[in-house]
Amino acid sequence: MDAPALTSRQRKHLKGLAQRLEPTVRVGDAGITDAVLRALDEALVHHELVKVRMRLPEDKKAMAARLAEAAGAVLVGLVGHTVVLFRRNPEEPVIELPA
């Protein structure tokens, strides 16, 4: 799945929305498992914008990129061990992006 590119304005808007969110999905010591990917997919379908908390990743940038790629989502941001991902729901979009 290819995720659409976001403009800097859209990315900034999503980061602002993400500030109020709590992490929905957590990646534990086992890393990115099938269960984590299923939970992430379900969260993205329902919320479109999701925070993922990683527990002590060796390479957090690489893990964030792998999560985004596996979920077909856009990597909005990475702060500490928390990743913000966005994937529009094609049937029932929830978040309105600026043009």
Stockholm file with secondary structure:
# STOCKHOLM 1.0

chainA/1-99         MDAPALTSRQRKHLKGLAQRLEPTVRVGDAGITDAVLRALDEALVHHELVKVRMRLPEDKKAMAARLAEAAGAVLVGLVGHTVVLFRRNPEEPVIELPA
#=GR chainA/1-99 SS CCCCCCCHHHHHHHHHHHTTCCCCEEECTTCSCHHHHHHHHHHHHHHSEEEEEESSCSSHHHHHHHHHHHHTCEEEEEETTEEEEECCCSSSCCCCCCC
#=GC SS_cons        CCCCCCCHHHHHHHHHHHTTCCCCEEECTTCSCHHHHHHHHHHHHHHSEEEEEESSCSSHHHHHHHHHHHHTCEEEEEETTEEEEECCCSSSCCCCCCC
//
